[in-house]
Amino acid sequence: MSIRTRVLAAAVAALLAGTAVPAAAKTFRFAFQGNYQVLDPYTLNETFTLGMHAAAYEGLTKRDKDLNIIPGLAERWEVLEPLRWRFHLRKGVKFHNGNPFTADDVVFSAQRVRANGSDLKTRLPADAEFVKVDDHTVDVVLKTPNPILHYEWDTWYIMDKEWAEANNAVNPTSASATTPSYAALNANGTGPFIVESHQPGVKTVWKPNPNWWGQKEHNLTEVIFTPIGNDATRVAALLSGEVDWIDPVPLQDIQRVNSNPNTQVLTGPELRTIFLGFDQRRDELKYSNVKGKNPFKDVRVREAFQKAIDLNLIKERVMRGASVPAGLLISPLLLPSGAAELFPPAKVDIDGAKKLLAEAGYPNGFEVTMDCPNDRYVNDEQICQAVVGMLARIGVKVNLNAQTKTRYFAKVLATGGYDTSFYLLGWTPGSFDSWNVLTNITGCRDDSGKGGPFNFGGYCNPKLDELSAKILVETDKAKRDALIVEAWKLERADVSHIPLHQQTLAWGVSKKAKVVQRADNQFLLYWVNKE
């Protein structure tokens, strides 16, 4: 009997016996240039990591394939009055360990995400009170109106209170923690996948959650993630069929991947803005040969740096055309209509930069160290190397400290003491709104970390903070748009940071796999299907 005949006979026998033939195993393997280090959903506010958390964890809301807000663990919500929102929770939902999902878990998660060690504190207003009405109803009581209260809740993942307490995981795992907590190595969410094993920096394995409450949209039986930092190795793994998806495809390899009969590159615009920041808080610049003062406190120095950087050269030489030079710290796609025209990208002006440095008291430039990740953004280290060369033209010597994103974020985040003088960062506003950037990136902060948590350099303009506060509570769209434009004009006059560009997405995908690419660059496993 031939193999084909035996398989057919077995299938017929199974059907006659009243049992279904098991579906073929669908293992999806994928690789990213950086690690998926910690499973604690509040440790790191970083796009790839948040997307990975979404396999096991869920928020009260979700975003669909077009980034529209849709119900998640909350099946609906309503604004009872301007300062009170009510969220109606799904019934019958269970965590992976079998514990029921209730209002107690929402109240607990609201406390935990705002606790010390969390990197997602701004997901919720600091003074918002979460009140349990009954087991499946929660009220959020505000001090001031907030029309975008729930805009970022798709990545505020709800945790099991009972599980966290039983495993000494009540407090978040900070990014700089040297000893991993239970929640850093184990996950217990309500999501469509269960973490079967997790080896930080090595491999993570998921299996489908058979008891998931939602409508299944994938056909996978197993998912395996492996970090591959080396570009050539990552591309080779895709071309050979060893993995089904990689990110990013190095720009120089896009044509090669597309010419392979079994693979393709998915490209599209990304909402993330890549930018440079300065330490403007310390009285003496920490990593510099300038003693007794901080050059970056002088707007002329910041403007000189901006004039020295050739955005078009970075686009053409470093990004191979796969970027859009930026005029602001937010994508023009997320600005009020017509506002982008008011903020064109800065033009290079070497003579003007030298003149500003001389006026500020640094005619011969100075020396400073620059922190840069080398496995987080597209060509991130190469961008930093280009910046080093460009600043050398105005007499500034930059010592580049490029390292993995795990080490980079542990150093520069609040829990690491904002230990940086000059740095590169990328930011996608989770709410797709200017207020998010004005709060997280430019909001005034103190040394304890209160204020703008991703304002590594400590830039502060109280007038800008006042505008940001007004933007948050303004419900009239025309007035709110006008406030946003006013705020960005003030920020640009200060040169709080140097916007570089919005990079272009470049995912490498096997033609046997179907994935969903969104402009926020979150890779979500629950939409993956494989032949």
N, C-alpha and C positions, 0 to 999 in steps of 0.2 A: 504493500500500500504506500503511495507517495506521501510526502510530508503534507502537501496541500489537501489530499484526501483525508488524511488522519485528522488534521485540524478541523475540516468541515464536519467529519463524523463526530468529533468530540463536541462541537458546537451544537449539533443536532441532538446528541444524547443529553447535553445539559438542558436544552430547552424542553425536551420530552420529560426530563426529570423535574421540571418546574423551577430550575435555577438559572439565573442569568449568567452569561459569559462575562467574566471580569474585563473591564476596559483595559486597553493597553497602557502600560506605565508611561507617563509623560513627565520626564525629569527635565527641568529647565535649569541650565547652568549659566551664570553670568559673572562678570568681573568689572570692577571699578578701579580707578587709579589709586584710590585711598582705602583706608580701613573702615569697617563697621565695628567700632571698638566697644561701645558700651550699650547694653540693652535698656538701661534706665531711660525712659522717654523724656526726662527733664534735664539730662546732662548737657546736651549740645544742641544749640539752635542752628543747625546746618542742614541744608536742603537734602543731600543724599541720605544722611542719617535719619531725618524725619520721614523720608519716604520708606526707608527700611522698617522703621517702627510701625508704619501703617499696615504691615502684614499681620502683626499680632495685636496691635492696639487700635482703638478707635476713639474719635472725639464725639461730642454731642452733635456736631455738624460734620458734613463732608463737603467736598467739591467734586462736581462731575467732570466729564472729559473736556468741557469747555470752561471750566473754572467757576461755574455758577455754584452758589451755596445751596446745598440740599440737606435734608434730614439725615442724621446719623443715629447715635444712641438716643438723641431726643427726636421723637417722631414729629413734634411740632412745637412752636413757641409763639408767644404773644406778648405785646407790651400792654400791661394792665393800666399803667399810668407812666408818665415820663421817667420816673425813677424806680419803677418796678417791672421787671421782665419775668415771665413765667415759662418754664421749660417742662414739657410733658415727656416723660421718659418711656422708652419701649419696655413693654412687659414681656417676661419669659426669656430675657437674654441672660446668658450665663458666661462667666469667665471660663477660661480653659480648664481650671481645676474643679469646675462644677459649682462654684459659689454663684449665687444670684446677683445680678447687677441691680443696684437700688440707688436711691437718692443719697444714702450714706456715702457711697463711693464718689459721687459727684462733689459733695461737700468736702470730703477728705482730699480729693484731687485738687480742689481749689486752694486748700491750705498748703498742700505739698508743693504745688508749682510756684507758689510765691515765697517759699521758704529759702533760707540761705543754702547755697549750693546749686540752686536751680538756674538754668540758663534761659528759661522761658518765662521769667517773671512778668514781662509786659504783655503776656497773653490775656491777663485779667487786670482790671483796675485794682490798684493796691488797696483801696478802701471799699471795694465792693463786698457786700455781705451775702453769702450763699445760705439760704434758709430752706430747710427741709419742710415741705408742706405735708407730704405723705411719702410712702415708699417709692412712688413713681412721679413725684412732682417736686420741682425745686424752683424757688423764687430767687432772683438776683436783685438785691436792693442797692441802688446807686446813690452817690452823693450829688452827682450832676448828670444831666442827660448825656447819653452816649449812643449816637445813631449807628456806630460801627462796633458795638459791643461784641458781637459774635463773629466778626469777619475773620478772625484767626483761630477759631476754635476747632477747625479741622485737624490742626496739629497740636492742640492741647488734648493729649490722650488721657483717657480716664483709667485710673488704676483701682485695683481691688483693695479696699481698706483692710479687710480681714487678713488677706495674704501679706500685705505690707507689714502689718503689725506683728504677725506670727513669725516673719522672717527678718525682723529688725531692719526694715527698709522704709521706715516712716519718713526719714529725711532723704532728700535727693542726693545722688552721687555727683559730686563736683568734678569738673573736667580735670582738675589738678590732683585728684585723689590718687594716692600711691597704692592703696590697698582696695581692691574692688569689693563693692558691697554685693549682697545677694541679688539685688535688683539690677546690678550691672552685668551679671552673668546669667540671669534667668528672667524669663518674661511670663506674665500671666495676664493676658488681655481678653477681649471679647471678639477679636478680629478673625478674618477668614483663614489665617494660617497659625499654626502652633510651632514655636521654636523647639526643634528636636534636640539640637546641639549648637553650642556657640563657643568657638575658640577665637578670642580676639586676635585680629591680625592674621588669622590663618583660614578659617572656614566657618560659615554659619549654614545650618540646614533647617528648612521648614517643611512641615507636612500640612496638608489641608485640615482645617477644623471641621469634623463631620457634623458638629452641632451648631454651626454658625447660623445666625438668625436671618442673614441677608440672602439676596438672590445671587447665586453663584454665576460669575461671568468668566471664569477661567476653566481650563481642563487639565490642570497640572496635578500630578500625584506626589511630586517632590520638587523642592527648589534648593539649589546649592549655590552659595556665594563664595567667591574666592577673590581677595584683593590681588591685583597684578599691577605693581607700580611701574614696571618697565614698559615703555611704549611699544617697542618692537615685540616683546613677548606677549603683550596683550593683543596686539593685532594678529600675531601668528596663531594665538589660541582661537580667535574668531575664524580665521581663514581655514584652519584645519578642522573646524567643527567641534573643538574641545569645549568651547563655550558658545552660547546662543546670543549673547548680548554683551557689549562693552561700552564703556563711557570713560573718557572721550576717545573718539578716533583722532589720532594726531592729524593735524591739518594736512601734512605732507602725504598722508596715507589714504586720504578720502578717495582719490581716483582708483587706487589699488584695491580698496575694499569694494568699490562699486563695479570694478571690472571682473571680480571673482563671481562665477556663476551662482554661487550659493549664499552670497552675502550682499548687503546693501547698507548705505548710510542714510539715516533719517536726519534731516537738517531742518532748522526752523529758528525763528527769533526767540531769544530768551529775555525775560524781564529783569534778570540780575544785572546790576551795575558793578563794575570793577573800579576801584578807586584807591587813592593813596591818602594816608592820614599822618598827622604829626602829633607829637607830645607837646601840648600847649599848657599843661598844668604844672609841671615841676618848675621850680625857680631856676634849677640848673639842669641842663639837658644831660641825661644819664649816660648815654653812649655817644660821646662827642669829645673833641679836643677843646671845645669852648668851656671855660670854667667860670663859675660865678654868675652865669646867666643862661637864658634859654632863647636862642635865636628865633624859634618858632612862635614865640609870643608876639613877635612883630609881624603884622600882616604883610609888610613889604617883602619879608623873607619868603613867606608862603606864596605870595604872588610871583616872586622871582622863580621859585621852583616850578610853578605852574607854567610860566612863560618859557621855561627851558625844555619842557617836555613836548615832543612832537607827536601828537595823537595820530596823525595820518601816517607817519613813518611806522609807528607801532602796528597800525592796521595793516599796512602793506607788507612790511618785512617780517614782523613777529606773528601776526594773526593771519597772514596770507589772504587778506581781504575778508576774513570771516568775523568781522566785528563792526560795530557802528560807534564812532567817536561820540562821547557823551558831553553834554553841557551841564548836566545836573547829576545829583546822586540818586536819581530815579529815572526809570525808562520814560521817554516821551509818550509812550502808549498809555501811561498811567496818570498823565497830567490832564487838567481841565482843557477843554477844546481850545486850540489856538495858543496855548501857553508855551508850548515847546519852541515856537518861533522867537520868543523873548530871551531864550537862553541857549545861544549857539555854542558849540564846543570852543574852548579857548584856542587861540592861535599861537604858534611858536614865535618867540621874539627874543633871541639870544642877547642882543645889545640891550634891550629893555630890561632883561633879567639881571644882567651885570650891573646896570645902573641902579636898580632897586637894591641889590645886595650891598653896593657901595654906600648908598644912602643910609642903609640900616647899620652900617659899621663893619661890613665884612667884604672889603674890596678884593680880598684874596680868597674868598670863600671860607669853608671850614670842613670839618670831618664829622661824619655821623654814620651810625650803623642802621641798616634797614632790615627789618624782619619780613620774611616772605615764605609762604607755603610753596612746596614744590610738587604737590600731588592733589591739589584741590580744584584749581580753575584751569581753563584751557591755556596752556603755555605760561603758567604763572611765573615760574622761575625765569623763563626767557624774557617776560615782560619786565621783571625786576632788573635783569641784566641790562636791558635796553635803557631803563631809567638811570642806572648807574653811569652808563656812557654819556647820556644826555646831560646829566648834572655835572659831569666832569668838564663839560664845555664852559661852565660858568665858575669853575674853580672849586666845586664841592666834591670832596672825596667821599664816596659812599662805600662802606664795608658791608657786603651782602651776607646776611645770615639766613640762608634758605634751608628749610627742613620740612619733614613730613607734617601733615596737617594735625596729627595727634600731638606732636611736640609743639608746633606753632601755637595752636589754640590754648594749650596748657600754659604757655608762657604769657600770651598777650591778654587773655581773658581776665575778668575781675578776680576770679579765684587765684590767678597767678600774679595778681598785683598790678595789672596793666603794665607789664614789664617790657616796654618798647619805647623807642624814640621816633621811629619812622617806619611805616608798615604798609603792606598791601592787603586789601580785604575786598570781598564781594558781598553784595546784599540784595536779596529779593524781598520786598516788603510783603509779609504774609497776608496782610489785609488788602494788598494791591492799591494802596492809598498813601498819599504824601505824609499823613500824620504818623504812620509807622516809622518812616525814615527820620522825620523830625524829632521823634521821641527816642528811638533806639540809637541813631547815629550822631545826631547833633545836640541831643538834649543834655543840659547841664548835669553833671554828676559830682559827687564828693568822693573822698578817698575810700570810703567804705563800700563804694559801688552803687549807692543810691543815685537814681537818675538814669541817664542814657547808658544802658549796660554794654552796648557795643560802641560807645564813644571812647575808644581805647586811649585817644590822645587828650581827652578832657577839655575839648573846646567848649566854651560857654558864652552865650549871649542871652541874658535874661529877657531881652525884648523878643528874641526868637522863641523862647520858651512860652512867653505870654501869648504869642500868635498861635503856637502849637496847641495851647490849652483852649483857645477860642475855636480853633478848627475842630477839635474833638467834639465839642458840645453843639456846634452850629448845625441846625437841621435844614436851614434854607440853602439850597444848592448854589444859587448864584452868589450869595454872600460867602459861602464856604469856599467856592472857587476863587473869589477875589482875595480872601485871606491866604489861601495857598500860594497864589502868585506873589503876594506881598512878602510872605515868609521866604520864598526862594530868592527873591531879590535881595533880601537882607543877608541870607546865607552866602550868596555869591559875592557880595561886597566884602564879606569877611574872609573869603577863601578858606572856609572851615576845613575843607578837604580838596583833593584834586580828582575830579571824575575822569576816568580814562575811556571806558567803552562798555557797551553791552555786547557780550560774546554771542556767537551763534552756536546753537546746539548741534552736536555731531555724535549721534549714537550709531554704533555698528550693530547690525541685527542679522541673524540668520534668516534666510527666506522661508524657513520652516516655522518661524515664530512670528506671531502678531502681537505688537505692543502698542500702547497709547503714549504718545509724546505730547506733553503739555508745555506751555511756555514758561511755567514755573520750574521746569526741569526736575520735578519729582517723578521718580520711577516707581510705579505702583504695581506690585505683583498680581493683585487681584483682577487685573485686566489682561493678563498674559495668556495667550493660547498657543499651543504648539502642535504641529502635524505629527 
